[in-house]
Amino acid sequence: MNDTYKVYLISDSTGETLDRVFLAIKAQFKNIEYDIKSYFFTRTESQIIKILDEAKKQKNSIILYTIVDNNLAKFLANGSAEKKIPCFGVLGNLILSFSKLLNQQASHVPSGQYTLNDEYYDRIEAIQFSMNHDDGNLINEIDKADLILLGVSRTSKTPTSIYLANKGFKTSNIPLVNENSIPIILKQKPKLSCVIGLTSEPERLADIRKNRLNSLKEKESTNYTNIEKIKKEVDEARKTFKKYGWPVVDVTRKSVEETAASIIKIHEIYKSND
């Protein structure tokens, strides 16, 4: 049986960066047993001391941190070294390298990425827009969208839209039942916005739809989960995407993050040709 590691995530902000970094790290190791203890908004030496005392009592402790204050980061690193606890700074060397490259001092202000600037408010606006334009709502405002996602049921349109919104893209998603479900304005102006079709393997869709119905405790719908009907749906959707010249992203083996990355790349090409 593998040892269980006590992973301490210490951040002077919300800890979002640390969460993502550790998620990427653990994905590289198949056999790792761990318990996470998160300490966010850690900005004083007294807080650090308490955490180190706790970590010292545990077996197999590891510390990951994002602290932009140099003095506090050194205090943590030195304290960890004294207690012989493995400790890794996620941003320190990167910030230092950029400081040298750009020939300017970093601000070292915690939560700097959350400054209430125009970019922040644009992102909030994008989130609000995407929520209001989910599942084919407010079609009359579709020309205001940065991205328009089309796809048959359960092709991850909504979660992908929300993720893209958090990246600042106003996203509208439309369920594709058949060609008649496409807004007339898109048929008339296929390049009105960056329109992208989402598709998936029929077998995968069938499984997802069955699980969806089970979670809702609804009786299985023959049309909704029948593999032959789903194959026809997917085939017709692909023909529709091809007819209007819309790029397609297959979400079968993609996470929402991977799907969004593909979409953003397509959007960049679309903007460069605009």
PyRosetta script that sets phi, psi and omega in degrees:
from pyrosetta import init, pose_from_sequence

init()
pose = pose_from_sequence("MNDTYKVYLISDSTGETLDRVFLAIKAQFKNIEYDIKSYFFTRTESQIIKILDEAKKQKNSIILYTIVDNNLAKFLANGSAEKKIPCFGVLGNLILSFSKLLNQQASHVPSGQYTLNDEYYDRIEAIQFSMNHDDGNLINEIDKADLILLGVSRTSKTPTSIYLANKGFKTSNIPLVNENSIPIILKQKPKLSCVIGLTSEPERLADIRKNRLNSLKEKESTNYTNIEKIKKEVDEARKTFKKYGWPVVDVTRKSVEETAASIIKIHEIYKSND")
pose.set_psi(1, 132.9)
pose.set_omega(1, -179.2)
pose.set_phi(2, -72.5)
pose.set_psi(2, 149.4)
pose.set_omega(2, 176.1)
pose.set_phi(3, -68.7)
pose.set_psi(3, 150.7)
pose.set_omega(3, 176.2)
pose.set_phi(4, -95.3)
pose.set_psi(4, 128.9)
pose.set_omega(4, 179.9)
pose.set_phi(5, -95.1)
pose.set_psi(5, 139.3)
pose.set_omega(5, 175.4)
pose.set_phi(6, -97.3)
pose.set_psi(6, 106.8)
pose.set_omega(6, -175.7)
pose.set_phi(7, -99.4)
pose.set_psi(7, 118.1)
pose.set_omega(7, 179.9)
pose.set_phi(8, -100.8)
pose.set_psi(8, 117.8)
pose.set_omega(8, 177.7)
pose.set_phi(9, -101.9)
pose.set_psi(9, 112.7)
pose.set_omega(9, -175.2)
pose.set_phi(10, -117.2)
pose.set_psi(10, 122.6)
pose.set_omega(10, -178.1)
pose.set_phi(11, -136.0)
pose.set_psi(11, 149.1)
pose.set_omega(11, 175.1)
pose.set_phi(12, -91.0)
pose.set_psi(12, 5.9)
pose.set_omega(12, 179.2)
pose.set_phi(13, -133.4)
pose.set_psi(13, -142.4)
pose.set_omega(13, -174.0)
pose.set_phi(14, -77.5)
pose.set_psi(14, -16.1)
pose.set_omega(14, -179.8)
pose.set_phi(15, 84.3)
pose.set_psi(15, 4.7)
pose.set_omega(15, -177.7)
pose.set_phi(16, -61.2)
pose.set_psi(16, -43.2)
pose.set_omega(16, -179.9)
pose.set_phi(17, -61.5)
pose.set_psi(17, -44.9)
pose.set_omega(17, 179.6)
pose.set_phi(18, -61.4)
pose.set_psi(18, -42.8)
pose.set_omega(18, 179.0)
pose.set_phi(19, -57.0)
pose.set_psi(19, -44.5)
pose.set_omega(19, -178.1)
pose.set_phi(20, -69.2)
pose.set_psi(20, -40.3)
pose.set_omega(20, 179.7)
pose.set_phi(21, -64.0)
pose.set_psi(21, -46.4)
pose.set_omega(21, -179.2)
pose.set_phi(22, -66.6)
pose.set_psi(22, -34.5)
pose.set_omega(22, 176.4)
pose.set_phi(23, -59.6)
pose.set_psi(23, -41.6)
pose.set_omega(23, 179.2)
pose.set_phi(24, -69.2)
pose.set_psi(24, -37.5)
pose.set_omega(24, -179.4)
pose.set_phi(25, -66.5)
pose.set_psi(25, -51.2)
pose.set_omega(25, -174.3)
pose.set_phi(26, -67.1)
pose.set_psi(26, -22.9)
pose.set_omega(26, 178.1)
pose.set_phi(27, -66.6)
pose.set_psi(27, -18.6)
pose.set_omega(27, -178.6)
pose.set_phi(28, -86.8)
pose.set_psi(28, -7.4)
pose.set_omega(28, -177.1)
pose.set_phi(29, -126.8)
pose.set_psi(29, 117.9)
pose.set_omega(29, -175.2)
pose.set_phi(30, -73.8)
pose.set_psi(30, -36.9)
pose.set_omega(30, -174.1)
pose.set_phi(31, -113.4)
pose.set_psi(31, 78.3)
pose.set_omega(31, 177.2)
pose.set_phi(32, -133.6)
pose.set_psi(32, 122.5)
pose.set_omega(32, 176.1)
pose.set_phi(33, -102.1)
pose.set_psi(33, 130.1)
pose.set_omega(33, -175.5)
pose.set_phi(34, -151.3)
pose.set_psi(34, 154.1)
pose.set_omega(34, 169.4)
pose.set_phi(35, -122.0)
pose.set_psi(35, 134.4)
pose.set_omega(35, -178.7)
pose.set_phi(36, -103.8)
pose.set_psi(36, 135.9)
pose.set_omega(36, 169.9)
pose.set_phi(37, -124.1)
pose.set_psi(37, 120.9)
pose.set_omega(37, -175.1)
pose.set_phi(38, -105.4)
pose.set_psi(38, 133.3)
pose.set_omega(38, 177.3)
pose.set_phi(39, -128.4)
pose.set_psi(39, 101.5)
pose.set_omega(39, -177.7)
pose.set_phi(40, -104.6)
pose.set_psi(40, 161.5)
pose.set_omega(40, -176.3)
pose.set_phi(41, 55.5)
pose.set_psi(41, 42.0)
pose.set_omega(41, 177.2)
pose.set_phi(42, -89.1)
pose.set_psi(42, 110.2)
pose.set_omega(42, -171.6)
pose.set_phi(43, -135.4)
pose.set_psi(43, 10.7)
pose.set_omega(43, 179.0)
pose.set_phi(44, -133.4)
pose.set_psi(44, 156.6)
pose.set_omega(44, 179.1)
pose.set_phi(45, -65.8)
pose.set_psi(45, -34.0)
pose.set_omega(45, -179.8)
pose.set_phi(46, -64.1)
pose.set_psi(46, -37.1)
pose.set_omega(46, 176.5)
pose.set_phi(47, -64.7)
pose.set_psi(47, -42.3)
pose.set_omega(47, 179.3)
pose.set_phi(48, -61.1)
pose.set_psi(48, -45.0)
pose.set_omega(48, -178.6)
pose.set_phi(49, -59.1)
pose.set_psi(49, -44.6)
pose.set_omega(49, 179.9)
pose.set_phi(50, -61.8)
pose.set_psi(50, -41.7)
pose.set_omega(50, -179.7)
pose.set_phi(51, -65.7)
pose.set_psi(51, -43.6)
pose.set_omega(51, -179.5)
pose.set_phi(52, -64.6)
pose.set_psi(52, -39.3)
pose.set_omega(52, 177.4)
pose.set_phi(53, -61.9)
pose.set_psi(53, -40.8)
pose.set_omega(53, 178.3)
pose.set_phi(54, -66.6)
pose.set_psi(54, -45.4)
pose.set_omega(54, -177.8)
pose.set_phi(55, -64.7)
pose.set_psi(55, -34.4)
pose.set_omega(55, -179.0)
pose.set_phi(56, -64.7)
pose.set_psi(56, -30.7)
pose.set_omega(56, -178.4)
pose.set_phi(57, -74.4)
pose.set_psi(57, -18.4)
pose.set_omega(57, -175.6)
pose.set_phi(58, -95.0)
pose.set_psi(58, 154.6)
pose.set_omega(58, 176.2)
pose.set_phi(59, -89.2)
pose.set_psi(59, 141.2)
pose.set_omega(59, 177.1)
pose.set_phi(60, 60.3)
pose.set_psi(60, 45.4)
pose.set_omega(60, 177.8)
pose.set_phi(61, -80.0)
pose.set_psi(61, 142.3)
pose.set_omega(61, 175.3)
pose.set_phi(62, -135.7)
pose.set_psi(62, 137.6)
pose.set_omega(62, 179.6)
pose.set_phi(63, -115.9)
pose.set_psi(63, 129.1)
pose.set_omega(63, 169.5)
pose.set_phi(64, -117.4)
pose.set_psi(64, 137.5)
pose.set_omega(64, -178.1)
pose.set_phi(65, -144.2)
pose.set_psi(65, 152.3)
pose.set_omega(65, 168.4)
pose.set_phi(66, -127.8)
pose.set_psi(66, 99.7)
pose.set_omega(66, 177.9)
pose.set_phi(67, -131.6)
pose.set_psi(67, 118.6)
pose.set_omega(67, -173.6)
pose.set_phi(68, -87.5)
pose.set_psi(68, -17.3)
pose.set_omega(68, 176.3)
pose.set_phi(69, -74.8)
pose.set_psi(69, 115.8)
pose.set_omega(69, -174.8)
pose.set_phi(70, -57.7)
pose.set_psi(70, -44.4)
pose.set_omega(70, -177.5)
pose.set_phi(71, -64.5)
pose.set_psi(71, -42.5)
pose.set_omega(71, -179.4)
pose.set_phi(72, -70.1)
pose.set_psi(72, -37.1)
pose.set_omega(72, 178.2)
pose.set_phi(73, -63.9)
pose.set_psi(73, -41.9)
pose.set_omega(73, 178.0)
pose.set_phi(74, -65.8)
pose.set_psi(74, -37.9)
pose.set_omega(74, 178.6)
pose.set_phi(75, -61.1)
pose.set_psi(75, -42.7)
pose.set_omega(75, 178.5)
pose.set_phi(76, -66.3)
pose.set_psi(76, -46.5)
pose.set_omega(76, -178.4)
pose.set_phi(77, -62.0)
pose.set_psi(77, -44.8)
pose.set_omega(77, -179.6)
pose.set_phi(78, -66.8)
pose.set_psi(78, -41.2)
pose.set_omega(78, 179.2)
pose.set_phi(79, -64.4)
pose.set_psi(79, -38.7)
pose.set_omega(79, 178.3)
pose.set_phi(80, -66.1)
pose.set_psi(80, -41.2)
pose.set_omega(80, 179.9)
pose.set_phi(81, -63.0)
pose.set_psi(81, -42.2)
pose.set_omega(81, 179.4)
pose.set_phi(82, -61.6)
pose.set_psi(82, -37.1)
pose.set_omega(82, -178.9)
pose.set_phi(83, -91.6)
pose.set_psi(83, 3.2)
pose.set_omega(83, 178.6)
pose.set_phi(84, 58.0)
pose.set_psi(84, 44.5)
pose.set_omega(84, 176.6)
pose.set_phi(85, -107.9)
pose.set_psi(85, 121.8)
pose.set_omega(85, 177.1)
pose.set_phi(86, -55.7)
pose.set_psi(86, 129.9)
pose.set_omega(86, -173.6)
pose.set_phi(87, -140.2)
pose.set_psi(87, 129.8)
pose.set_omega(87, -175.0)
pose.set_phi(88, -131.5)
pose.set_psi(88, 122.1)
pose.set_omega(88, 175.2)
pose.set_phi(89, -85.5)
pose.set_psi(89, 130.2)
pose.set_omega(89, -175.6)
pose.set_phi(90, -84.2)
pose.set_psi(90, -35.8)
pose.set_omega(90, -173.4)
pose.set_phi(91, -109.8)
pose.set_psi(91, -20.5)
pose.set_omega(91, -170.6)
pose.set_phi(92, -51.7)
pose.set_psi(92, -58.5)
pose.set_omega(92, -178.3)
pose.set_phi(93, -64.3)
pose.set_psi(93, -33.9)
pose.set_omega(93, -179.7)
pose.set_phi(94, -67.4)
pose.set_psi(94, -43.5)
pose.set_omega(94, 178.4)
pose.set_phi(95, -63.4)
pose.set_psi(95, -42.4)
pose.set_omega(95, 179.1)
pose.set_phi(96, -61.9)
pose.set_psi(96, -43.1)
pose.set_omega(96, -179.6)
pose.set_phi(97, -63.7)
pose.set_psi(97, -41.8)
pose.set_omega(97, 178.7)
pose.set_phi(98, -67.9)
pose.set_psi(98, -36.2)
pose.set_omega(98, 178.4)
pose.set_phi(99, -60.1)
pose.set_psi(99, -43.1)
pose.set_omega(99, 178.6)
pose.set_phi(100, -68.4)
pose.set_psi(100, -42.6)
pose.set_omega(100, -177.7)
pose.set_phi(101, -64.6)
pose.set_psi(101, -42.3)
pose.set_omega(101, -177.8)
pose.set_phi(102, -86.5)
pose.set_psi(102, -9.2)
pose.set_omega(102, -179.5)
pose.set_phi(103, 57.4)
pose.set_psi(103, 46.0)
pose.set_omega(103, 176.0)
pose.set_phi(104, -152.7)
pose.set_psi(104, 155.0)
pose.set_omega(104, -179.0)
pose.set_phi(105, -78.4)
pose.set_psi(105, 140.0)
pose.set_omega(105, 173.7)
pose.set_phi(106, -74.3)
pose.set_psi(106, 153.9)
pose.set_omega(106, -177.8)
pose.set_phi(107, -73.4)
pose.set_psi(107, -29.1)
pose.set_omega(107, -177.6)
pose.set_phi(108, 55.1)
pose.set_psi(108, 37.8)
pose.set_omega(108, 177.9)
pose.set_phi(109, -100.2)
pose.set_psi(109, 120.2)
pose.set_omega(109, 178.1)
pose.set_phi(110, -58.6)
pose.set_psi(110, 146.1)
pose.set_omega(110, 179.4)
pose.set_phi(111, 62.1)
pose.set_psi(111, 26.3)
pose.set_omega(111, -179.1)
pose.set_phi(112, -60.1)
pose.set_psi(112, -28.3)
pose.set_omega(112, -179.4)
pose.set_phi(113, -73.4)
pose.set_psi(113, -9.6)
pose.set_omega(113, -178.9)
pose.set_phi(114, -105.0)
pose.set_psi(114, 19.3)
pose.set_omega(114, 178.2)
pose.set_phi(115, -57.8)
pose.set_psi(115, 137.5)
pose.set_omega(115, -178.1)
pose.set_phi(116, -80.6)
pose.set_psi(116, 70.4)
pose.set_omega(116, 179.1)
pose.set_phi(117, -105.7)
pose.set_psi(117, -173.3)
pose.set_omega(117, -177.9)
pose.set_phi(118, -60.4)
pose.set_psi(118, -38.1)
pose.set_omega(118, -179.5)
pose.set_phi(119, -62.3)
pose.set_psi(119, -40.2)
pose.set_omega(119, 179.2)
pose.set_phi(120, -62.9)
pose.set_psi(120, -48.4)
pose.set_omega(120, -178.1)
pose.set_phi(121, -68.2)
pose.set_psi(121, -31.1)
pose.set_omega(121, 175.3)
pose.set_phi(122, -64.3)
pose.set_psi(122, -38.3)
pose.set_omega(122, 179.6)
pose.set_phi(123, -67.8)
pose.set_psi(123, -42.0)
pose.set_omega(123, 177.6)
pose.set_phi(124, -61.7)
pose.set_psi(124, -41.2)
pose.set_omega(124, 178.7)
pose.set_phi(125, -63.6)
pose.set_psi(125, -39.1)
pose.set_omega(125, 179.6)
pose.set_phi(126, -65.3)
pose.set_psi(126, -38.9)
pose.set_omega(126, 178.6)
pose.set_phi(127, -64.9)
pose.set_psi(127, -44.5)
pose.set_omega(127, 179.4)
pose.set_phi(128, -63.2)
pose.set_psi(128, -43.2)
pose.set_omega(128, 179.1)
pose.set_phi(129, -60.1)
pose.set_psi(129, -47.2)
pose.set_omega(129, -175.5)
pose.set_phi(130, -66.1)
pose.set_psi(130, -36.6)
pose.set_omega(130, 177.6)
pose.set_phi(131, -68.3)
pose.set_psi(131, -37.5)
pose.set_omega(131, 179.3)
pose.set_phi(132, -72.9)
pose.set_psi(132, -23.4)
pose.set_omega(132, -176.6)
pose.set_phi(133, -110.0)
pose.set_psi(133, 29.2)
pose.set_omega(133, 178.8)
pose.set_phi(134, -81.5)
pose.set_psi(134, 144.7)
pose.set_omega(134, 171.7)
pose.set_phi(135, 57.3)
pose.set_psi(135, 39.2)
pose.set_omega(135, 174.1)
pose.set_phi(136, 82.9)
pose.set_psi(136, 11.8)
pose.set_omega(136, 180.0)
pose.set_phi(137, -79.0)
pose.set_psi(137, 151.9)
pose.set_omega(137, 175.9)
pose.set_phi(138, 53.0)
pose.set_psi(138, 49.7)
pose.set_omega(138, -179.5)
pose.set_phi(139, -60.1)
pose.set_psi(139, -28.8)
pose.set_omega(139, -178.5)
pose.set_phi(140, -65.1)
pose.set_psi(140, -14.0)
pose.set_omega(140, 179.4)
pose.set_phi(141, -107.4)
pose.set_psi(141, 16.6)
pose.set_omega(141, -172.7)
pose.set_phi(142, -64.2)
pose.set_psi(142, -24.6)
pose.set_omega(142, -179.9)
pose.set_phi(143, -69.6)
pose.set_psi(143, -12.4)
pose.set_omega(143, 179.3)
pose.set_phi(144, -89.0)
pose.set_psi(144, -5.1)
pose.set_omega(144, -177.0)
pose.set_phi(145, -79.3)
pose.set_psi(145, 142.6)
pose.set_omega(145, 171.8)
pose.set_phi(146, -77.3)
pose.set_psi(146, -35.0)
pose.set_omega(146, -178.3)
pose.set_phi(147, -136.1)
pose.set_psi(147, 142.1)
pose.set_omega(147, 175.9)
pose.set_phi(148, -125.8)
pose.set_psi(148, 120.1)
pose.set_omega(148, -179.4)
pose.set_phi(149, -105.3)
pose.set_psi(149, 130.7)
pose.set_omega(149, 177.5)
pose.set_phi(150, -120.8)
pose.set_psi(150, 142.7)
pose.set_omega(150, 177.2)
pose.set_phi(151, 179.3)
pose.set_psi(151, 157.7)
pose.set_omega(151, 177.2)
pose.set_phi(152, -70.4)
pose.set_psi(152, 172.4)
pose.set_omega(152, -175.8)
pose.set_phi(153, -59.3)
pose.set_psi(153, 136.7)
pose.set_omega(153, 176.1)
pose.set_phi(154, 73.2)
pose.set_psi(154, 32.6)
pose.set_omega(154, 173.6)
pose.set_phi(155, -102.5)
pose.set_psi(155, 26.5)
pose.set_omega(155, 173.8)
pose.set_phi(156, 65.8)
pose.set_psi(156, 31.7)
pose.set_omega(156, -178.4)
pose.set_phi(157, -65.0)
pose.set_psi(157, -48.5)
pose.set_omega(157, -176.1)
pose.set_phi(158, -67.2)
pose.set_psi(158, -52.4)
pose.set_omega(158, 179.6)
pose.set_phi(159, -61.1)
pose.set_psi(159, -34.2)
pose.set_omega(159, 177.9)
pose.set_phi(160, -67.6)
pose.set_psi(160, -39.9)
pose.set_omega(160, 178.5)
pose.set_phi(161, -61.5)
pose.set_psi(161, -44.4)
pose.set_omega(161, -179.5)
pose.set_phi(162, -65.7)
pose.set_psi(162, -40.1)
pose.set_omega(162, 178.5)
pose.set_phi(163, -63.7)
pose.set_psi(163, -44.4)
pose.set_omega(163, 178.9)
pose.set_phi(164, -63.9)
pose.set_psi(164, -36.0)
pose.set_omega(164, 178.2)
pose.set_phi(165, -61.9)
pose.set_psi(165, -39.2)
pose.set_omega(165, 177.5)
pose.set_phi(166, -66.0)
pose.set_psi(166, -17.4)
pose.set_omega(166, 174.8)
pose.set_phi(167, -91.4)
pose.set_psi(167, -1.0)
pose.set_omega(167, 176.8)
pose.set_phi(168, 98.7)
pose.set_psi(168, 9.4)
pose.set_omega(168, -179.0)
pose.set_phi(169, -98.2)
pose.set_psi(169, 122.5)
pose.set_omega(169, 173.3)
pose.set_phi(170, -71.8)
pose.set_psi(170, 115.2)
pose.set_omega(170, -171.1)
pose.set_phi(171, -123.2)
pose.set_psi(171, 131.1)
pose.set_omega(171, 174.6)
pose.set_phi(172, -111.9)
pose.set_psi(172, 133.2)
pose.set_omega(172, 176.7)
pose.set_phi(173, -121.6)
pose.set_psi(173, 139.7)
pose.set_omega(173, -172.8)
pose.set_phi(174, -129.1)
pose.set_psi(174, 124.4)
pose.set_omega(174, 176.9)
pose.set_phi(175, -69.0)
pose.set_psi(175, 133.1)
pose.set_omega(175, -178.4)
pose.set_phi(176, -102.1)
pose.set_psi(176, 98.0)
pose.set_omega(176, 176.2)
pose.set_phi(177, -82.7)
pose.set_psi(177, -47.7)
pose.set_omega(177, 173.9)
pose.set_phi(178, -160.6)
pose.set_psi(178, -178.2)
pose.set_omega(178, -176.4)
pose.set_phi(179, -61.2)
pose.set_psi(179, -27.2)
pose.set_omega(179, -179.4)
pose.set_phi(180, -69.7)
pose.set_psi(180, -17.8)
pose.set_omega(180, -179.6)
pose.set_phi(181, -82.1)
pose.set_psi(181, -5.2)
pose.set_omega(181, 177.8)
pose.set_phi(182, -80.2)
pose.set_psi(182, 129.8)
pose.set_omega(182, 178.9)
pose.set_phi(183, -54.9)
pose.set_psi(183, 141.4)
pose.set_omega(183, -177.0)
pose.set_phi(184, -57.1)
pose.set_psi(184, -39.5)
pose.set_omega(184, -176.9)
pose.set_phi(185, -62.1)
pose.set_psi(185, -31.6)
pose.set_omega(185, 178.1)
pose.set_phi(186, -73.8)
pose.set_psi(186, -32.4)
pose.set_omega(186, 176.8)
pose.set_phi(187, -68.7)
pose.set_psi(187, -38.3)
pose.set_omega(187, -179.6)
pose.set_phi(188, -75.3)
pose.set_psi(188, -35.5)
pose.set_omega(188, -179.5)
pose.set_phi(189, -130.0)
pose.set_psi(189, 77.9)
pose.set_omega(189, -176.5)
pose.set_phi(190, -57.9)
pose.set_psi(190, -24.8)
pose.set_omega(190, -179.3)
pose.set_phi(191, -103.4)
pose.set_psi(191, 23.2)
pose.set_omega(191, 179.3)
pose.set_phi(192, -54.7)
pose.set_psi(192, -40.2)
pose.set_omega(192, 177.2)
pose.set_phi(193, -143.7)
pose.set_psi(193, -175.5)
pose.set_omega(193, 176.9)
pose.set_phi(194, -81.7)
pose.set_psi(194, 98.7)
pose.set_omega(194, -177.3)
pose.set_phi(195, -97.7)
pose.set_psi(195, 131.8)
pose.set_omega(195, -177.5)
pose.set_phi(196, -133.3)
pose.set_psi(196, 133.0)
pose.set_omega(196, 177.8)
pose.set_phi(197, -91.8)
pose.set_psi(197, 135.7)
pose.set_omega(197, 175.9)
pose.set_phi(198, -107.8)
pose.set_psi(198, 133.5)
pose.set_omega(198, -179.9)
pose.set_phi(199, -137.4)
pose.set_psi(199, 170.5)
pose.set_omega(199, 179.6)
pose.set_phi(200, -156.9)
pose.set_psi(200, 162.3)
pose.set_omega(200, 176.6)
pose.set_phi(201, -67.0)
pose.set_psi(201, 135.7)
pose.set_omega(201, -177.1)
pose.set_phi(202, -54.0)
pose.set_psi(202, -40.6)
pose.set_omega(202, -178.5)
pose.set_phi(203, -62.8)
pose.set_psi(203, -39.9)
pose.set_omega(203, 178.2)
pose.set_phi(204, -66.5)
pose.set_psi(204, -42.1)
pose.set_omega(204, 178.4)
pose.set_phi(205, -62.1)
pose.set_psi(205, -40.6)
pose.set_omega(205, 179.9)
pose.set_phi(206, -60.7)
pose.set_psi(206, -44.2)
pose.set_omega(206, 179.0)
pose.set_phi(207, -63.0)
pose.set_psi(207, -44.6)
pose.set_omega(207, -178.5)
pose.set_phi(208, -63.7)
pose.set_psi(208, -41.9)
pose.set_omega(208, -179.0)
pose.set_phi(209, -66.6)
pose.set_psi(209, -39.3)
pose.set_omega(209, 178.0)
pose.set_phi(210, -64.2)
pose.set_psi(210, -43.5)
pose.set_omega(210, 178.5)
pose.set_phi(211, -63.6)
pose.set_psi(211, -36.9)
pose.set_omega(211, 179.0)
pose.set_phi(212, -62.5)
pose.set_psi(212, -46.8)
pose.set_omega(212, 179.8)
pose.set_phi(213, -64.4)
pose.set_psi(213, -38.9)
pose.set_omega(213, 178.9)
pose.set_phi(214, -64.0)
pose.set_psi(214, -39.5)
pose.set_omega(214, -179.7)
pose.set_phi(215, -66.9)
pose.set_psi(215, -30.0)
pose.set_omega(215, 178.7)
pose.set_phi(216, -88.9)
pose.set_psi(216, -2.7)
pose.set_omega(216, -179.4)
pose.set_phi(217, 57.8)
pose.set_psi(217, 40.5)
pose.set_omega(217, 177.5)
pose.set_phi(218, -105.4)
pose.set_psi(218, 154.5)
pose.set_omega(218, 176.8)
pose.set_phi(219, -69.6)
pose.set_psi(219, 147.0)
pose.set_omega(219, -177.6)
pose.set_phi(220, -67.3)
pose.set_psi(220, 131.7)
pose.set_omega(220, 177.4)
pose.set_phi(221, -93.1)
pose.set_psi(221, 122.0)
pose.set_omega(221, -177.1)
pose.set_phi(222, -58.1)
pose.set_psi(222, -46.4)
pose.set_omega(222, -178.9)
pose.set_phi(223, -65.8)
pose.set_psi(223, -35.2)
pose.set_omega(223, -174.6)
pose.set_phi(224, -75.3)
pose.set_psi(224, -32.7)
pose.set_omega(224, -174.6)
pose.set_phi(225, -114.4)
pose.set_psi(225, -3.4)
pose.set_omega(225, -179.7)
pose.set_phi(226, -67.3)
pose.set_psi(226, 123.7)
pose.set_omega(226, -173.3)
pose.set_phi(227, -61.9)
pose.set_psi(227, -37.8)
pose.set_omega(227, -179.4)
pose.set_phi(228, -67.1)
pose.set_psi(228, -39.6)
pose.set_omega(228, 178.6)
pose.set_phi(229, -68.8)
pose.set_psi(229, -36.5)
pose.set_omega(229, 178.1)
pose.set_phi(230, -66.5)
pose.set_psi(230, -41.0)
pose.set_omega(230, 177.2)
pose.set_phi(231, -57.9)
pose.set_psi(231, -41.3)
pose.set_omega(231, 179.2)
pose.set_phi(232, -65.9)
pose.set_psi(232, -41.8)
pose.set_omega(232, 177.8)
pose.set_phi(233, -57.4)
pose.set_psi(233, -50.1)
pose.set_omega(233, -177.2)
pose.set_phi(234, -63.8)
pose.set_psi(234, -41.6)
pose.set_omega(234, -179.3)
pose.set_phi(235, -64.8)
pose.set_psi(235, -44.1)
pose.set_omega(235, 179.4)
pose.set_phi(236, -65.0)
pose.set_psi(236, -38.1)
pose.set_omega(236, 179.1)
pose.set_phi(237, -63.5)
pose.set_psi(237, -44.0)
pose.set_omega(237, 178.7)
pose.set_phi(238, -61.6)
pose.set_psi(238, -40.2)
pose.set_omega(238, 178.4)
pose.set_phi(239, -63.8)
pose.set_psi(239, -38.6)
pose.set_omega(239, 179.4)
pose.set_phi(240, -65.8)
pose.set_psi(240, -45.5)
pose.set_omega(240, 179.0)
pose.set_phi(241, -59.4)
pose.set_psi(241, -42.5)
pose.set_omega(241, -179.4)
pose.set_phi(242, -66.2)
pose.set_psi(242, -40.0)
pose.set_omega(242, -178.7)
pose.set_phi(243, -58.7)
pose.set_psi(243, -41.3)
pose.set_omega(243, -176.8)
pose.set_phi(244, -96.9)
pose.set_psi(244, 2.7)
pose.set_omega(244, 176.3)
pose.set_phi(245, 72.1)
pose.set_psi(245, 30.5)
pose.set_omega(245, -179.0)
pose.set_phi(246, -93.4)
pose.set_psi(246, 131.2)
pose.set_omega(246, 177.7)
pose.set_phi(247, -63.6)
pose.set_psi(247, 154.3)
pose.set_omega(247, -175.6)
pose.set_phi(248, -123.7)
pose.set_psi(248, 139.2)
pose.set_omega(248, 174.0)
pose.set_phi(249, -119.2)
pose.set_psi(249, 122.5)
pose.set_omega(249, 177.6)
pose.set_phi(250, -86.3)
pose.set_psi(250, 118.0)
pose.set_omega(250, -174.4)
pose.set_phi(251, -95.4)
pose.set_psi(251, 4.6)
pose.set_omega(251, -172.5)
pose.set_phi(252, -50.4)
pose.set_psi(252, -51.7)
pose.set_omega(252, -176.2)
pose.set_phi(253, -113.2)
pose.set_psi(253, 24.0)
pose.set_omega(253, -178.9)
pose.set_phi(254, -110.3)
pose.set_psi(254, 142.0)
pose.set_omega(254, 169.0)
pose.set_phi(255, -75.9)
pose.set_psi(255, 168.8)
pose.set_omega(255, 177.2)
pose.set_phi(256, -59.4)
pose.set_psi(256, -39.7)
pose.set_omega(256, -179.7)
pose.set_phi(257, -63.0)
pose.set_psi(257, -41.4)
pose.set_omega(257, -179.8)
pose.set_phi(258, -69.3)
pose.set_psi(258, -39.9)
pose.set_omega(258, 177.0)
pose.set_phi(259, -61.3)
pose.set_psi(259, -45.5)
pose.set_omega(259, -179.7)
pose.set_phi(260, -61.9)
pose.set_psi(260, -40.1)
pose.set_omega(260, 179.5)
pose.set_phi(261, -61.6)
pose.set_psi(261, -41.1)
pose.set_omega(261, 177.7)
pose.set_phi(262, -64.2)
pose.set_psi(262, -40.7)
pose.set_omega(262, -179.3)
pose.set_phi(263, -66.2)
pose.set_psi(263, -42.9)
pose.set_omega(263, 179.5)
pose.set_phi(264, -61.9)
pose.set_psi(264, -38.3)
pose.set_omega(264, 177.8)
pose.set_phi(265, -63.6)
pose.set_psi(265, -42.6)
pose.set_omega(265, 177.5)
pose.set_phi(266, -63.2)
pose.set_psi(266, -39.6)
pose.set_omega(266, 179.3)
pose.set_phi(267, -63.3)
pose.set_psi(267, -38.4)
pose.set_omega(267, 177.9)
pose.set_phi(268, -61.8)
pose.set_psi(268, -42.2)
pose.set_omega(268, 177.8)
pose.set_phi(269, -65.5)
pose.set_psi(269, -41.4)
pose.set_omega(269, 179.5)
pose.set_phi(270, -60.7)
pose.set_psi(270, -43.7)
pose.set_omega(270, -178.8)
pose.set_phi(271, -68.2)
pose.set_psi(271, -35.9)
pose.set_omega(271, -179.5)
pose.set_phi(272, -69.6)
pose.set_psi(272, -23.4)
pose.set_omega(272, 179.2)
pose.set_phi(273, -97.1)
pose.set_psi(273, -3.1)
pose.set_omega(273, -175.5)
pose.set_phi(274, -71.8)
pose.dump_pdb("model.pdb")
